[in-house]
Each structure stands twice: as structure tokens, then as C-alpha cells.
Amino acid sequence: MTDKELLSIAREASRKAYVPYSKFAVGAALECRGGAVFTGCNVENAALGDTICAERTACVKAVSEGYREFVRIAIYAESQNYCMPCGSCRQFLSEFNKGDMEVLCSRADGRYVSYRLRELMPHTFNY
């Protein structure tokens, strides 16, 4: 699957977001070893701390289906800035990848940047 295809899947996922408070819809498409792809969107809650990010939604869906080796994630939002994963999502992703995972961060005009997870989260918490 190409970067553009994975980003397109993330864009579609963003359309399912539940964002009555921020109005900032985010979509994610998580590619696992073997090629399976899981999508996620952000789901807000009036108790803001209970809000779930798109990246973690996709991760939880993958893990609940038995996938634990993440290769790449694409993140999309209708924004002028590149949509980057928050710190909690970076830590969450690191649980299932030791830093080699590719993170594609896009913006509304279709441009995107690519990072390795270890670049975005060089000192993860782990045992």
C-alpha cells in the first residue's frame, strides 16, 4: 500500500469522528505487519479527559483483533498544519513498536511528512 492510499483511508476515517466540542476531526489508518489496516477517529466526551484520539482508537481495534506488530500509521485532519500524534498516542504506539514504526502526518492540502516513531518519542516509558 502506498503512503497516499494509507493517507486516503485516514482521511475517510476522519469523517466518522465525533467532535461536538473541538470541531477538530482526526482520522488514523494503522498498518500492521502482514498488511492488515485498522482505522480510527477521535471520539470526544464532555468530560474532556475521557476523549479518545484517532490513533489510539485504531490501535485498540487492532489489538482487540489480535494484531500487535504495527508498521505504519497515517494521521489526517482538515488543518493547515501537519496533524501530529499527541504525547499519549506516541507512548501508546511505542508499546507495540520499538521506534521503527513510520508515522505519516498530513494536512488538508494533501501534503504530508514522514517520521520514525523514535524521532517523535525518543525516550519512551517502558519496562
N, C-alpha and C positions, 0 to 999 in steps of 0.2 A: 504494500500500500504506500502511495506517495504521501509526502507531507501535506500537499494540497487536499488530497482525499480525506486524510485524517482531520484536518482543519475544517473541512466542509461538514463532516459528521459532528464536530464540536459546535459548529455554528447552528446546525439543526437542533442540537440538544439545548442550546440556549433559549430556543423558542418555547420550551416547556417549563422554564424557570417560574418559580412562584416568588415574586419580588414586590409585594404591595408597599413596602416601606422604602427601600432604596431605589426602586425602579431600575436597578442595575443587574440585568440578566446575564448570567455567565453559563457557558456550556463547556463540557470537557469530553474528550474521547480518549480512552485509555487502551493502549495496545499491549497485549500480554504476549509472552513467549508462545509461539505456535500460531499467532495471528488473530486470536480472538480479540474483539473490541467491545468495550463496555462504555456506555455513555452516562453522563451525569449532568445535572443542572443544580443551581443553588436553590435552596428552599428556605425562605425566611420564616421567622416566627416573631410574634410580638415581644416575647422575651428574647431579645436580640442574641444573647449568648447561646441560645438553642438553635440558631441558624446553622444550616449545613451547607458548606461550599460545594460547588460542582465537582471539584477534583476528588474530594472525599466521598461524595455520592458514588462516583464511578468506581473508586477503589473498593468501597464496601460491596457494591454489586458484584465486582469481580471475585472478591474473596468469598462471598456467600455462594458463588458458583464453583468454588474450588481452585481458582487461579491465584497464584501467589508470586509469580515472576513477571514483573512489569518491565516493559521495554521502552515505551514512549507514551507521552501524554500531550495532547493538543488542547489548548485553552483559548476560548473565544469570548469576546464581549463587544458590543457596539460601542466602541470607545475610540478616542483619538490617541490614546496611549496603549502600549502593549499590555495585555492582561496577564499579570504575573500571579503565580500562586502565593497565597499568604504564608506566613511562617508555620502555622499549624498544618497546613496542607503539605508544605515541604517536609516537615518532620514525619507526617503520616506516610507520604510516599517513600521516604527513606527506610521505613520499616520493611518494605518489600523490594528494595533495590539498594545496593550499597554505593550508589552515586553515579553509576554508568548510565542510568536512565536519561533519555533525551526529553527535554521539556520545550515544546513549541508554544510560544506566546504570540498571539496575534492581536490585531486591532481591526476596526470596522472597514478600513480601506483594503483589507486583504494582505497587507504586509505582515510579516512575522519575523521573529528572531528565534534562534535555537540555542539552548544552553544544556549542559550536563547538570544533573541534579546536584552534584558535588560543588559546582560553581555557585549555585543559588543557596546551598546549605552546606557549607564546608565542615561544620562541626556539629554533627547530629548527636542527639542523645541516644545512647544505646548501651546495652549490657555487654 
